[in-house]
């Protein structure tokens, strides 16, 4: 059973940076697409960035140019580098994985990111 564990959240001032990490276990990492979602207070969960097994990436409009998703198949981790953070980036950030063939999806527990002065 796939398990995901996020880390790296916290409180940061506007304009600052954070790096989120997600550790993957319980499966063959290279067979899974990986993604970061977020859920702002009182709003629905939304896609932030996705990276495929072939390292193809896509970003939400709000993340483009500020966030970078990457994966390390040897370490079985996926990272989200977030720069130029804004108060509207405040949310719980979730790691998600989906098997490329069977479609099995798993979620992490989430990590809180708060952007405030």
C-alpha positions as CSV (number, residue, x, y, z in Angstrom):
1,X,0.0,0.0,0.0
2,X,1.4,3.4,-1.1
3,X,2.1,5.8,1.7
4,X,3.0,9.5,1.3
5,X,4.5,11.8,3.9
6,X,4.8,15.5,3.4
7,X,7.2,17.8,5.1
8,X,8.5,21.4,4.8
9,X,5.5,23.5,5.5
10,X,5.5,26.4,7.9
11,X,5.0,30.1,8.3
12,X,6.7,32.4,5.8
13,X,6.5,36.1,5.0
14,X,5.2,37.4,1.7
15,X,7.9,37.2,-0.9
16,X,9.6,34.3,0.8
17,X,10.3,30.7,-0.2
18,X,9.5,27.3,1.0
19,X,10.4,23.8,-0.2
20,X,7.9,21.0,0.3
21,X,9.0,17.4,0.2
22,X,6.9,14.2,-0.1
23,X,8.4,10.8,0.7
24,X,6.9,7.8,-1.1
25,X,6.8,4.2,0.1
26,X,5.0,1.0,-0.5
27,X,5.2,0.8,-4.3
28,X,7.5,1.2,-7.3
29,X,8.0,5.0,-7.5
30,X,8.9,5.2,-11.1
31,X,5.4,3.9,-12.1
32,X,3.6,6.7,-10.5
33,X,2.7,10.2,-11.6
34,X,3.1,12.6,-8.7
35,X,1.3,15.9,-7.9
36,X,0.8,18.6,-5.3
37,X,-2.6,19.9,-4.5
38,X,-3.7,22.5,-2.0
39,X,-6.8,23.4,-0.1
40,X,-7.1,27.1,1.0
41,X,-9.3,27.8,4.1
42,X,-12.9,27.4,3.2
43,X,-12.2,26.4,-0.4
44,X,-12.0,23.2,-2.5
45,X,-8.8,21.3,-3.1
46,X,-7.1,22.3,-6.2
47,X,-4.2,21.1,-8.3
48,X,-0.9,23.1,-8.0
49,X,1.6,21.0,-10.1
50,X,2.0,17.6,-11.5
51,X,5.0,15.6,-12.7
52,X,4.8,12.5,-14.8
53,X,6.9,9.4,-14.8
54,X,8.8,10.9,-17.8
55,X,9.3,14.2,-15.9
56,X,6.8,16.1,-17.9
57,X,5.3,18.9,-15.8
58,X,2.2,21.1,-15.7
59,X,1.2,23.9,-13.3
60,X,-1.8,25.8,-12.3
61,X,-1.9,29.4,-13.6
62,X,-1.2,30.6,-10.0
63,X,1.9,28.4,-9.7
64,X,3.5,29.1,-13.1
65,X,6.7,31.0,-12.9
66,X,6.9,30.8,-9.1
67,X,6.7,27.1,-8.2
68,X,8.8,24.2,-9.5
69,X,8.0,20.5,-9.1
70,X,10.7,17.9,-9.3
71,X,11.1,14.2,-8.5
72,X,14.0,12.1,-7.5
73,X,13.4,8.5,-8.4
74,X,16.5,7.3,-6.5
75,X,15.3,8.8,-3.2
76,X,11.6,8.3,-4.1
77,X,10.7,11.9,-3.3
78,X,8.8,14.7,-5.0
79,X,9.5,18.3,-4.1
80,X,7.8,21.6,-4.6
81,X,10.0,24.6,-4.6
82,X,7.8,27.7,-3.9
83,X,9.2,31.2,-4.5
84,X,7.7,34.6,-4.3
85,X,5.0,33.4,-1.9
86,X,1.8,35.4,-1.5
87,X,-0.8,35.4,1.2
88,X,-3.2,33.7,-1.2
89,X,-0.9,30.7,-1.3
90,X,-1.9,29.9,2.3
91,X,-3.3,26.4,2.3
92,X,-2.8,22.9,3.4
93,X,-0.7,21.3,0.7
94,X,-1.2,17.6,-0.2
95,X,1.0,15.2,-2.0
96,X,-0.9,12.9,-4.4
97,X,0.2,9.9,-6.5
98,X,-1.5,7.9,-9.3
99,X,-0.3,4.7,-10.9
100,X,0.2,5.3,-14.6
101,X,-1.4,2.0,-15.6
102,X,-3.9,1.0,-12.9
103,X,-5.0,4.5,-11.8
104,X,-4.6,3.8,-8.1
105,X,-4.4,7.1,-6.2
106,X,-3.1,7.9,-2.8
107,X,-3.0,11.1,-0.6
108,X,-0.7,12.3,2.1
109,X,-1.9,13.8,5.3
110,X,-1.0,17.4,4.2
111,X,1.3,20.1,5.4
112,X,0.2,23.6,6.4
113,X,1.7,26.6,4.5
114,X,0.9,30.0,5.9
115,X,2.1,33.2,4.2
116,X,1.7,36.2,6.4
117,X,3.6,39.1,7.7
